[in-house]
Amino acid sequence: MTEKTTFDSNENLGYAIARVEKDSPETVVAKVRLMKALVQTRDPSSKEEDDLSFRRFLRARDLDVEKASAMFLKYLKWRHSFVPNGSISLSEVPNELAQDKMFAQGHDKIGFVVYGLDKLCASMPPGQEKFVGIAELQGWGYSNSDMRGYGSALSILQDYYPERLGKLFIVHAPYIFMTVWKIIYPFIDNKTKKKIVFVESNKVKSTLLEDIDESQLPEIYGGPLPLVPIQDS
């Protein structure tokens, strides 16, 4: 017989959460079931979300059902408001795409911002949830920096795409970038900080090869792949 969990009220949900955390051997499956029930009482549209999405939010909050549920509800509210049609169309970001600032290349060995992240996530093979990013900063300067944009991108990645970033390599960062980095750094959560790697300019290819197969490297880093604009991926 298949076990089913049903709830009549938020009070029952609270009791069930406590029971799983204190009285049973916690399993991700059980917590996903509880989280889905809790979120669906607040936002019925969450029924369209898959279990993998719930699991990512759970991992982002160290399997704390209540914190993960609050985070998921915040995500749904943002998604309904910012992406009411379900996706960002090409016609909504023509200027940004014309600048060719974001590219999609191959895959790592383990397998703007909203448009780009949605495209990246949609292009992942089944079972792969995380992506590896390479931030090329050659030519970066104060004149083309955007502190507000950096902050917004960081918030979107951390709050609405949890457990999507596998690793971020920052390449050819000029010395003056570190001034901006010191301002941004305190706003990065600890989990994300551990995924960011500053690459020495004379060790770019060897460092990237630790996580990315050479066959998947872009040409500019010694690999065989031409750069592919994100809209063409």
Secondary structure, 3 states (H helix, E strand, C coil): CCCCCCCCCHHHHHHHHHHHHHHCCCCHHHHHHHHHHHHHHHCHHHHHCCHHHHHHHHHHCCCCHHHHHHHHHHHHHHHHHHCCCCCCCHHHCHHHHHCCCCECCCCCCCCCHHHHHHHHHHHCCCCCCCEEEEEECCCCCHHHCCHHHHHHHHHHHHHHCCCCEEEEEEECCCCCHHHHHHHHHHHCCHHHHCCEEEECHHHHHHHHCCCCCHHHCEHHHCCCECCCEHHHC
